[in-house]
Amino acid sequence: MPMTPDPDFSSPSAQFFFDLSQDLYFRKDARNFINRLSVKDLNTLGGVSLLDIYLDTGNVVEPHIHQNASELVYVIAGSAVISLINPFTNELLNYTAGPGQVVNIPQGWWHYEVASTDGTHLLAIFDSKMPEAIFGSDILRLTPPGVWAHTYGLDQAQVAAAFAPITGTTIIGPPLPGQQTTKPMPYVPYGSPRQPVYAEQAAHYQRPAYPVPYLAQGYGWPYPY
């Protein structure tokens, strides 16, 4: 990953304020979406960044790892089960966390979050200004079915059929009816003219009206495709 220069706090272009609604990282629907802050949004950031996550009951931030960052998940509202595998003990750890509680996920550990209540709001804080991630959906769909079958003694046709619906990076699952994956949308830089708002989304979370979201996949948060 290319290194970013240290911020020049005396520069006229130094940024000290950002509206997270201007960088929508992923949107499944009006109640399940993720906003983002990285050094691409706020050029004075040090070694920190965050994801602002909204989930309804049963929605999952899919299993994944951050290969270059640790993550601290803070629950603002609602409740979520935050699960991680400890690679040193081979234990699956499940933590039910509510408002004011945190779960620490060390760098490179497999983990996922499942909302237990509607209106769950999580803040994921990273010790990197440009975190990376590898998602389970990509591992499943990009590894040939024959490799899974041969390695684990499985039926190749059954493996292929089971994974066939996974045609892209999931990020928030399960898919909506008739929808297997959410396609990327073009990034719109901060400061571009605002678009019509999602009134339902804004009202549900009692936050300022959001612009039509643009998936910023790969822009300053380099997930593989």
JOSULJO-V597231 format. One record per pair of residues at least 12 apart in sequence whose ideal C-beta (glycine too) atoms are under 6 Angstrom apart, sorted by the first residue. I is the first residue (numbers start at 1). GAP is how many residues later the second one is. If there is no record, write none. Layout:
BEGIN
((I,GAP) (I,GAP))
END
This chain:
BEGIN
((4,35) (7,36) (7,37) (14,30) (15,27) (15,28) (15,29) (16,28) (18,23) (18,24) (20,15) (20,17) (20,32) (21,189) (22,168) (23,13) (23,18) (23,193) (24,189) (25,191) (26,145) (27,186) (28,144) (30,168) (30,170) (30,171) (31,25) (31,173) (32,23) (32,24) (32,27) (32,140) (33,21) (34,17) (34,19) (35,17) (36,15) (37,12) (37,13) (38,92) (38,182) (38,183) (39,90) (39,91) (40,180) (45,84) (47,80) (47,82) (49,77) (49,80) (49,82) (50,75) (51,73) (53,69) (54,67) (55,60) (55,65) (56,62) (57,58) (57,60) (57,61) (59,56) (59,113) (60,54) (60,113) (61,51) (61,52) (62,73) (62,74) (62,75) (62,108) (62,111) (63,49) (63,73) (64,69) (64,71) (65,43) (65,45) (65,69) (66,65) (66,67) (67,41) (67,65) (68,60) (68,64) (69,38) (69,57) (69,58) (69,59) (69,62) (70,36) (70,37) (70,57) (71,34) (71,53) (71,55) (72,30) (72,32) (72,53) (73,30) (73,49) (73,51) (74,28) (74,49) (75,22) (75,23) (75,24) (75,26) (75,47) (76,45) (76,47) (77,22) (77,44) (78,39) (78,41) (78,42) (79,19) (79,37) (79,38) (80,17) (80,33) (80,35) (80,36) (80,40) (81,13) (81,15) (81,33) (82,13) (82,15) (82,21) (82,31) (83,29) (84,21) (84,25) (84,27) (85,25) (130,90) (132,90) (133,90) (135,34) (137,29) (137,32) (137,33) (138,31) (140,23) (140,26) (141,22) (141,25) (145,14) (145,15) (165,15) (167,13) (167,14) (168,13) (184,31) (184,33) (185,29) (185,30) (186,28) (187,27) (187,29) (187,32) (188,26) (194,17) (195,16) (195,17) (196,16) (197,12) (197,13) (198,12))
END
